[in-house]
Amino acid sequence: MEHTPDLSPASTPSRRASHIDTNTHGIPSHSQHVQFRGDSRPSVDDLHPDSSSRVNGGLRTSMDVKEEDVFDEQSPLLPPRTSEEIGKVPALSGVTSPDESSGEVSWDGDIGSKEESKSSWYLFLLTISLGGLQVAWSVELSNGSPYLLTLGISKSLLAFVWIAGPLSGTLVQPYVGIKSDRCRLRFGKRRPFMVVGAVATIVSLMVLAWTREIVGGFLRIFGVASDSQGTKTLSTILAVLMIYILDFSINVIQAGIRAFIVDNSPTHQQDSANAWASRLSGIGNIVGYLFGYANLPKYLWFFGNTQFKVLCVIASLLLAITLAVSCLSVSERDPRLEGEPRDQNLGVVAFFKTLFHSVRRLPPQIKNVCIVQLAAWVGWFPFLFYITTYIGELYVDPVFRKNPNMTDKEIDASLEHGTRIGTFALLIYALVSFAASVALPWFIVSSYKAPEPPLRTPMTPTSPLATRNLGAARASETVGDGYFGIQPASRLASAVDPADSGPIRSAQPVQKLLAKMKGRVPRLEIPWLTLKRAWLLSHIMFALLTWLTFLAHDTTVATIITGLIGIPWAMTMWAPFALIAAEISKRDNIRRGLIRPPATRDGELLSRGEDTSEGADQAGVVLGIHNVAIAAPQVVATLISSAIFKALQKPRGEPGDNSVAWVLRFGGIMALVAAYLTRRVAEEGDEEDTPPKW
């Protein structure tokens, strides 16, 4: 497509001042210099200071930029700046051209053309906080119920307590997403919410673990005995309150981290960033389960005298450390550059109005992913909450057949042992899920490709002032003067070989070695296996495995089935987040002029800043709505599971209870529905007006 400059006043904010400069022969050297979009060459005024024009009686060169341009990132001509850069004088940018390989300017506007690719180390630091958060989640899910039961909470009340998870996911994440999208603090959009949520999570974990001691110590001031009924009742109330605060605060962190990952990853690396998030979440699960198996008070007695206390301390430390690493090592784009949001105040009524409006205005790709999640998570809920119960009942079924007259205490002991076997199956499941999250990205075709840098030649446009975009090369390395100065051969080789480029040269030795080996690693990608198709196949695999429960008559077969379900779970933790993140990033970069819009009406509107989403495609609100699509189905699944239990379950201690197995099979049916709906999800290359590919 031919590049034609736009010379209208509204579209040329960096238009140079007009002046006439004559040479020794009296011929005008230039009458007017216009700076085209995408051209960062210094003007003639800058190369000849003596010919600068006077504006309002003061000397002003054509390199001057209006103050409002510097601090307004809405203009597509200006690059993003981090909060640490505000107040600093911007460095003089080097000359760029259509052949510039720095990745900052490209006249044909391919995906990723202006976005610098990030290293694996960067993506690891960006997503490591999810690993710490997952440890806290695993501690609550695996040890929360037994701990609450020891406080005297009944099982009926326990069901009321755990509704906090879906409730907080449905309400908190969308609210935090909308608020963080409108945040304009210097610290960033997402980091303030991540830090506040982490503090609330750590406090609630500590108070929950020491509930008895806190309530007993407080009431002892008033002469109330620690073993009185009032102390037990108040302990129960405080524990339930802490569970709700814990669930709400964890969702605050999760909303912030997910949007943080989207904001700070290039469009062509959204798949990779979310793959790292899935891996680190898997590591967090494994760490949580392993710590749960160990006799922690024996070795870490200084953290507490019970297993739950030590687990809460370890989870708090890991969460604080990993979150600090992510926040300190990754700088957000300064949100103050985006201008003031439309509405600063967001009350309850305004929140629901905004949420409803955003749902209606969701881009089609994101809407289709959320629809798939509505069906998929009706299927996942029974597995996540009842798989240990299923394996435990498989273990106790032959015991009940041999001993039909067992006492309640003996039944409890048998069920407890069966629960430990189920927990071991979950450990296998977590290990398989982590292994799959590491291996699958090697075989799945990436949604977006970074452009290959063009070959440099001695005629590649350059300038003595081009010191930033050409890596570590100095101006003195250019032979000759002007726009087409000849570059030395050593510099050309550095431009061609990524291993010798400036950013890699300053990296650690390990990263340099990985960069050199990258081209030698054989490609394992399966050409037809896109992310969408892999996600679709994972739904089918999950459905088949749940229906294999017909063949599971002992815990060994059930453990194998549970472990294999770790593979579709790895896709569930990766694919939908990567698809949504890529769409958010692509639309944001089209709007900011970083990549070329697709040849659709939506793409044209985005490039002109006239998209119909009206803010509904920002990372915070989109990921919040996506979490609603995850959390809301859990309430539906709870009601359906309860109906199945009521119809099929047998009295406690009686053999032959297959009610949990049928709940799992119901989840498999919903997975098939999700697989069918996944066909509607588009892939890169699908046009807006054409049906998605298989």
Buried (B, 14 or more C-beta within 10 A) or exposed (E): EEEEEEEEEEEBBBBBBEBEBEEEEEEEEBEEBBBBBBBBBBBBBBBEEEBBBEEEEEEBBBBBEEEEBBBBBEBBBBBBBBBEBEEEEEEEBBBBBEBBBBBBBBBEBBBBBBBEBBBEBBBBBBBBBBBBBBBBBBBBBBBBBEBBEEBEBEEEEBEEBBBBBBBBBBBBBBBBBBBBBBBBBEBBBBBBBBBBBBBBBBBBBBBBBBBBEBBBEEBEEEEBEBEEEEBBEBBBEBBBBBBBBBBBBBBBBBBBBBBBBBBBBBBBBBBBBBBBBBBBBBBBBBBBBEBBEEEBBEEBEEBBEBBBBBBBBBBBBBBBEBBBBBBEEBBBBBBBBBEEBEEEEBEEEEBEEBBEEBBEBBBBBBBBBBBBBBBBBBBBBBBBBBBBBBBBBBBBBEBBEEBEEBEEEEBEEBBEBBBBBBBBBBBBBBBBBBBBBBEBBEEBBBBBEBBEBBEBEBEBBBBBBBBBBBBBBEBEBBEEEEEBBBBEEEBBEBBBEBBBBBBBEEBEEEBBEBBBEEEEEEEEEEEEBBBBBBBBBBBBBBBBBBBBBEEBEEBEBBBBBBBBBBBBBBBBBBBBBBBBBBBBBBBBBBBBBBBBBBEEEBBBBBBEEEBEBEBBBBBBBBBBBBBBBBBBBBBBBBEBBEEBBEEBBEEEBEBEBBBBBBBBBBBBBBBBBBBEBBBBBBBBEBEBEEEBEE
